[in-house]
Every structure is written in C-alpha cells, then in structure tokens.
Amino acid sequence: MSQPDIHPTAIIADGARLGEGVKVGPYVVIEDHVEIGANTAIGPHVVIHSYVRMGVDNKIHAHAVIGDLPQDISFDGRETWVEIGDNNTLREGFTIHRSTNIEQPTRMGSDCYCMAYSHVGHDCQIGSGVILTIDVSVGGHVQIGDKAVLGGGSVVHQFVRIGDYAMVAGLVAVRRDVMPYTMVAGEPLTHYRLNAVGLRRNGIKGDNYKAIEAAFRILRSGGSVDDIPEGEAVNELRNWLSAASKRGLTGFLGEGVKY
C-alpha cells in the first residue's frame, strides 16, 4: 500500500481521510470531515475546508479553495457538503463552495477541467466532462450538463440551467437557460446554432444529429416541445425542455430578444 506523501509544512486535521498515493504539497491546509480519494495530487497553498468528499485521481493546483462556506447571507452554518468525482483538474485559484441544503451537496462529476480562477457557487450541480475556462463565474443553484463548455470570463446567473454538450461564448452573461447541444453567443445572449463540432467529437452524428438538428429548427421557428417528433435521439432534449425552469429559456438568433 502506498501511503500519502505529505509535505512537512502541510497542516492536516486528524479527522481528514486521505487515500493511498495522495500527494500533499507545501502549506496545504486540510480540515476535519474531508475525504480524498487515492492518487489525488494537491498543489501548494491549497485549502480544503470541512465537509468535502473527493474521488480518485484528481489534480488540484496551487491556491485552490475547496468547500468554503456558501456566499449566502441567510446560511446558518449547518453541516452541508461539496462532493467531487474522479479525474478532475482544478487549476490555480479555482473555488467551489458548500451547499446551503443539508439534503443535497454542491456536486461536480468526473473528468472536468476547471481553469484558473473559475468559480462554482453553492448548491450547483455540475456534470461530467465539463470545461470551465479562465475566470468563469457560476452563481448559486446552477445546473450544468455533461460535456458543456463555458468560454472565458462568462458569468452564469443563479438558478440557470445549461444542458449537455452546450457551448457558451466567452465574456457573456448567461441569464436564462441554455438548451442541450447548442451554442450561445451575443448580447443579448441567443441560441446561435447547434454545437456541431462538439456533438460530432462526442459521437453524436448521422441520424441522431439530424434528429437534433430538426428539433432545433422547429424550436427556432417558434414551435414548442410538443411539435418535436418522437425519437430516441431527442428524448433527452424533450425531457430537459419539459422540466421546471426558474429563469426561462434563452431566445434564438433573429428573434429580437429583450432582457
């Protein structure tokens, strides 16, 4: 068994649990009630606060802060958690906050890449394979689906939903929901077209791609979810559009959307 490799300047609480092969760099602080999976590498000056669970093979770069208190003035200090999956890369200065809900932690899946100084707010639900580019700020209670990509400097309003395989342009404000499979850009933000390159890179092509493309055209022309033909390829889109939304749906290019 490979024991954790801990730099002598690190401060680790007795109640923290570190898996085999974990590497802890200089001046790291790890508080009580923390679980870190095997072969995770933690860079210098990282702070991991209480009530964090993390899977295996994660890479946490310098000055990241994991599991600090939610930035919610009504938070009463109850025991809430952050849960992070496997094989994520969290670059320098990345931050993610605990939830405000004792029933549901702030959660990130696996295989995500969160670039320098990106931020995930309290109660967010982040899927797997998500890329947050430099300086992305994600407000509280946001949902981001698998393989979504957020461009540098983009800001996401609290309670927004961003679907699977969506791509958000850099330096934009996302105030309303972003459909799966799509690209959004502009000011005000609009659904511009399908994320064709992202879909094909992830094996969504042929008849599946054509079905999604047809559904996008129906919605862009003013149709509703009820107008989308039945089919396995678009069932996820149909279910996503049918789910409750607190922010409403981002408009489409050419609609003259007003915010």
C-alpha positions as CSV (number, residue, x, y, z in Angstrom):
1,M,0.0,0.0,0.0
2,S,1.3,3.5,-0.9
3,Q,0.9,5.9,1.9
4,P,0.1,9.6,1.4
5,D,3.1,11.7,0.6
6,I,2.6,14.8,2.8
7,H,4.9,17.9,2.7
8,P,6.1,18.7,6.3
9,T,4.6,22.2,6.1
10,A,1.1,21.0,5.4
11,I,-1.5,21.1,8.1
12,I,-3.9,18.2,8.1
13,A,-6.6,17.7,10.7
14,D,-6.8,14.3,12.5
15,G,-10.3,13.8,11.1
16,A,-9.3,14.1,7.5
17,R,-9.1,10.8,5.5
18,L,-6.5,10.6,2.7
19,G,-6.4,7.6,0.3
20,E,-3.4,5.7,-1.0
21,G,-0.9,7.6,-3.0
22,V,-2.3,11.1,-2.3
23,K,0.3,13.8,-2.6
24,V,0.0,16.9,-0.5
25,G,2.2,19.9,-1.4
26,P,3.7,22.7,0.8
27,Y,1.5,24.8,3.0
28,V,-1.7,22.9,2.3
29,V,-4.5,23.1,4.8
30,I,-7.0,20.2,5.1
31,E,-9.7,20.5,7.7
32,D,-11.8,17.8,9.5
33,H,-14.5,15.8,7.8
34,V,-12.6,15.7,4.5
35,E,-12.3,12.5,2.4
36,I,-9.8,12.5,-0.5
37,G,-9.6,9.6,-2.9
38,A,-6.4,7.7,-4.0
39,N,-3.7,9.2,-6.2
40,T,-5.1,12.8,-5.9
41,A,-2.4,15.5,-6.2
42,I,-2.8,18.6,-4.1
43,G,-0.6,21.6,-5.0
44,P,0.9,24.2,-2.7
45,H,-1.2,26.6,-0.6
46,V,-4.5,24.7,-1.4
47,V,-7.2,24.9,1.3
48,I,-9.7,22.1,1.6
49,H,-12.4,23.0,4.2
50,S,-14.6,20.7,6.2
51,Y,-17.3,18.6,4.6
52,V,-15.7,17.8,1.3
53,R,-15.7,14.4,-0.4
54,M,-13.5,13.9,-3.4
55,G,-12.8,10.9,-5.6
56,V,-9.6,9.5,-7.0
57,D,-7.0,10.8,-9.4
58,N,-7.9,14.5,-9.0
59,K,-5.3,17.2,-9.7
60,I,-5.7,20.4,-7.6
61,H,-3.4,23.2,-8.5
62,A,-1.9,26.0,-6.3
63,H,-4.2,28.3,-4.2
64,A,-7.4,26.5,-5.0
65,V,-10.0,26.7,-2.2
66,I,-12.5,23.8,-1.9
67,G,-15.6,23.7,0.3
68,D,-15.6,27.2,1.8
69,L,-18.9,28.5,3.2
70,P,-21.6,29.4,0.7
71,Q,-21.8,33.1,-0.2
72,D,-25.4,33.3,1.0
73,I,-26.2,35.8,3.8
74,S,-29.0,33.5,5.1
75,F,-26.7,30.5,5.6
76,D,-26.9,29.4,9.2
77,G,-23.7,27.2,9.4
78,R,-25.4,23.8,9.2
79,E,-23.5,20.8,8.0
80,T,-23.6,20.8,4.2
81,W,-21.2,19.3,1.7
82,V,-19.2,19.5,-1.5
83,E,-18.8,16.3,-3.5
84,I,-16.4,16.0,-6.4
85,G,-15.9,12.9,-8.6
86,D,-12.8,11.4,-10.2
87,N,-10.1,12.6,-12.5
88,N,-10.9,16.3,-12.4
89,T,-8.3,19.0,-13.0
90,L,-8.9,22.1,-10.8
91,R,-6.4,24.8,-11.8
92,E,-4.8,27.6,-9.7
93,G,-7.2,29.8,-7.8
94,F,-10.3,27.6,-8.5
95,T,-13.0,27.9,-5.9
96,I,-16.1,25.8,-5.1
97,H,-18.5,26.4,-2.1
98,R,-20.6,24.1,0.1
99,S,-24.3,23.9,-0.5
100,T,-27.0,25.5,1.7
101,N,-29.1,22.4,1.6
102,I,-28.4,19.5,4.0
103,E,-30.2,17.1,1.6
104,Q,-28.1,17.9,-1.5
105,P,-24.4,18.8,-1.7
106,T,-22.8,21.1,-4.2
107,R,-21.7,18.5,-6.7
108,M,-19.2,18.1,-9.5
109,G,-18.9,15.0,-11.6
110,S,-15.8,13.4,-13.1
111,D,-13.3,14.4,-15.9
112,C,-14.0,18.1,-15.6
113,Y,-11.4,20.8,-16.4
114,C,-11.8,24.0,-14.4
115,M,-9.3,26.6,-15.5
116,A,-7.6,29.3,-13.4
117,Y,-9.8,31.4,-11.2
118,S,-13.0,29.8,-12.2
119,H,-15.7,29.6,-9.5
120,V,-18.6,27.3,-8.8
121,G,-21.2,28.7,-6.3
122,H,-23.2,27.0,-3.6
123,D,-25.7,24.3,-4.5
124,C,-24.5,23.9,-8.1
125,Q,-24.9,20.6,-9.9
126,I,-22.1,20.2,-12.4
127,G,-22.0,17.2,-14.7
128,S,-19.0,15.2,-16.0
129,G,-16.6,16.3,-18.7
130,V,-17.5,20.0,-18.2
131,I,-14.9,22.7,-19.1
132,L,-14.9,26.0,-17.3
133,T,-12.5,28.3,-19.0
134,I,-10.4,31.0,-17.2
135,D,-12.4,33.4,-15.0
136,V,-15.8,31.7,-15.5
137,S,-18.1,32.6,-12.6
138,V,-21.1,30.2,-11.9
139,G,-23.7,31.6,-9.5
140,G,-25.6,29.5,-6.9
141,H,-28.0,26.7,-7.7
142,V,-26.8,26.5,-11.4
143,Q,-27.1,23.2,-13.2
144,I,-24.6,22.4,-15.9
145,G,-24.9,19.2,-18.0
146,D,-22.3,16.7,-19.2
147,K,-19.6,17.9,-21.7
148,A,-20.7,21.5,-21.6
149,V,-18.1,24.2,-22.3
150,L,-18.1,27.7,-20.9
151,G,-15.9,30.3,-22.5
152,G,-13.5,32.5,-20.6
153,G,-15.0,35.3,-18.5
154,S,-18.6,34.2,-18.9
155,V,-20.9,34.7,-15.9
156,V,-23.9,32.5,-15.1
157,H,-26.9,33.9,-13.2
158,Q,-28.1,31.8,-10.2
159,F,-30.7,29.1,-11.0
160,V,-29.8,28.9,-14.7
161,R,-29.7,25.5,-16.4
162,I,-27.1,24.7,-19.1
163,G,-27.7,21.5,-21.0
164,D,-25.5,18.6,-22.1
165,Y,-22.9,19.4,-24.8
166,A,-23.8,23.1,-24.8
167,M,-21.1,25.7,-25.6
168,V,-21.2,29.2,-24.1
169,A,-19.2,32.0,-25.7
170,G,-16.6,33.9,-23.7
171,L,-17.3,37.2,-22.0
172,V,-21.1,36.8,-21.9
173,A,-23.8,37.0,-19.2
174,V,-26.0,33.9,-19.1
175,R,-29.2,35.0,-17.6
176,R,-31.6,32.3,-18.9
177,D,-31.4,28.6,-19.6
178,V,-29.2,27.2,-22.4
179,M,-30.5,24.2,-24.3
180,P,-28.5,21.0,-24.7
181,Y,-26.5,20.6,-27.9
182,T,-26.4,24.3,-28.7
183,M,-24.1,27.3,-29.0
184,V,-25.0,30.6,-27.4
185,A,-23.4,34.0,-28.0
186,G,-24.1,37.7,-28.4
187,E,-25.6,40.4,-26.3
188,P,-28.3,39.8,-25.5
189,L,-27.4,36.1,-25.5
190,T,-29.1,34.0,-28.1
191,H,-29.1,30.4,-29.2
192,Y,-27.0,30.7,-32.3
193,R,-26.8,27.2,-33.8
194,L,-26.0,23.6,-32.8
195,N,-22.7,22.8,-31.3
196,A,-21.9,20.8,-34.3
197,V,-18.2,20.2,-33.6
198,G,-18.8,19.2,-30.0
199,L,-21.6,16.8,-30.9
200,R,-19.6,15.0,-33.6
201,R,-16.5,14.8,-31.3
202,N,-18.7,13.0,-28.8
203,G,-20.2,10.5,-31.3
204,I,-23.5,12.3,-31.9
205,K,-23.8,12.2,-35.7
206,G,-25.7,10.6,-38.5
207,D,-29.4,10.1,-37.8
208,N,-29.1,11.2,-34.2
209,Y,-27.5,14.5,-35.3
210,K,-30.2,15.0,-37.9
211,A,-33.0,14.5,-35.4
212,I,-31.5,17.0,-33.0
213,E,-31.0,19.5,-35.9
214,A,-34.6,19.1,-36.9
215,A,-35.8,19.7,-33.3
216,F,-33.6,22.8,-33.1
217,R,-35.2,24.2,-36.3
218,I,-38.7,23.6,-35.0
219,L,-37.9,25.4,-31.8
220,R,-36.1,28.3,-33.6
221,S,-39.1,28.8,-35.9
222,G,-41.4,29.2,-32.9
223,G,-42.6,25.6,-32.3
224,S,-42.9,24.0,-28.9
225,V,-41.7,20.9,-27.3
226,D,-44.9,19.2,-28.4
227,D,-44.0,19.8,-32.0
228,I,-40.8,17.8,-31.8
229,P,-41.2,14.3,-33.4
230,E,-40.8,11.3,-31.2
231,G,-37.4,9.6,-31.3
232,E,-34.7,8.3,-29.1
233,A,-32.2,10.9,-30.1
234,V,-34.3,13.9,-29.0
235,N,-35.9,12.4,-25.8
236,E,-33.3,14.0,-23.6
237,L,-33.9,17.3,-25.2
238,R,-37.7,16.9,-24.8
239,N,-37.3,16.0,-21.1
240,W,-35.0,18.9,-20.5
241,L,-37.3,21.4,-22.1
242,S,-40.3,20.0,-20.2
243,A,-38.6,20.3,-16.8
244,A,-39.3,23.2,-14.5
245,S,-37.2,26.4,-15.1
246,K,-36.8,29.4,-12.8
247,R,-35.1,31.6,-15.4
248,G,-36.9,30.7,-18.7
249,L,-35.2,29.8,-22.0
250,T,-32.6,31.9,-23.8
251,G,-34.0,33.2,-27.1
252,F,-33.0,32.3,-30.6
253,L,-30.9,34.4,-33.1
254,G,-33.2,36.7,-35.1
255,E,-36.0,36.9,-32.5
256,G,-35.1,40.3,-31.3
257,V,-34.9,39.0,-27.7
258,K,-35.2,41.6,-25.0
259,Y,-33.9,41.2,-21.4
